[in-house]
Amino acid sequence: MTASLLLSTDEIPPKERGPLWCEWVWRHFGGLGSDLYGDSDFDGHLAASHAGDVILTRLEANRHRVLRTSEMARLSDAAYLKIVAPWQGSAEVTQRGRAAAVRAGGWTLYDTTLDYTVANPERSDHLIVMLPKDQIASPALPLGDLVARRIGGDSGISRVALETMRNTYLELPNMSEAAARGAGELLIQLVRLSLMELAGQSTAQTQREALKDRIHRHVAQNLRDPALSIDGMALALRCSKRLLHQAFEGDDDTLTGYIQHQRLAASIRDLIDPANAARSITDIALGAGFGNLSHFSRVFRAHTGGSPSEFRRQATLPR
């Protein structure tokens, strides 16, 4: 077998690489908005193969983000559970009010039928695995509680799943179609077992994750309220501020940073939503919970490398 899709910016003029990459990502992954952090230099490579119903994609690229809004998800007929497993670099998946950051040795899962964002803040070499949702979902498996969680590949069934995903991708060119289909079915089984194990764990780590879930839900429900504060959150969740901060220890983000990133993500979704074309940037900033336009503009430029108006203009250009 050979790769079903090979895309590279190597032979593309530099000025055309970024826009073309965004178009490729949109088409291959069934409708995704892309943001290149405002960078003018970009290069990327994408190679995808099928193992039966499972799609495995190796993605090597400069830093970038992808975003799927609820509207994008509604317009797509495909229903996949999607895994990002870095070989190099890092990825942070945000979905259902949770965020999971992973590097080499870990993986995380997200649901393409819901809105999500994936941030890749450095040059990345990622394996992306797409599995049919209907072949994993079951009443006994609470997928809503399992997306956007770091799934460790250090030991146990999740390690077996990670190594099998990697090896399957690497060996697909040497497999017959029947063998590839069997490998895909094995991947689905290993991922299901990994999720069942994650769902059944009851440790201090999962208690910490449970508190983070409560925090994430509270932030999601009150994100657009400029009065959202850690003091108020501690009262609402009936725990100390110290516990709130401890829930984020070891993460790439602090609690304060998480709130800011969620507000930024909400503003980006609003900026690219055609339904908000008539709304001013000030209205979008305040609607996302930012206290004033100048603060929003500073935060936005720090994270994207450009102004909100430039981002909106680029995002609404015809594809």
LINWOFEN-V19281 format. One record per run of one state. SS is the DSSP state (hx for helix, st for strand, lp for the rest). FROM is the first residue (numbers start at 1). LEN is the number of residues. If there is no record, write none. Layout:
BEGIN
SS,FROM,LEN
SS,FROM,LEN
END
This chain:
BEGIN
lp,1,4
st,5,4
lp,9,5
hx,14,15
lp,29,4
st,33,3
lp,36,8
st,44,8
lp,52,2
st,54,8
lp,62,2
st,64,5
lp,69,1
hx,70,6
lp,76,4
st,80,9
lp,89,2
st,91,5
lp,96,2
st,98,5
lp,103,3
st,106,6
lp,112,4
st,116,5
lp,121,3
st,124,9
hx,133,3
lp,136,2
st,138,1
lp,139,2
st,141,1
lp,142,1
hx,143,4
lp,147,4
st,151,2
lp,153,3
hx,156,19
lp,175,2
hx,177,24
lp,201,3
hx,204,19
lp,223,7
hx,230,8
lp,238,3
hx,241,6
lp,247,8
hx,255,18
lp,273,1
hx,274,3
lp,277,4
hx,281,7
lp,288,5
hx,293,12
lp,305,3
hx,308,8
lp,316,4
END
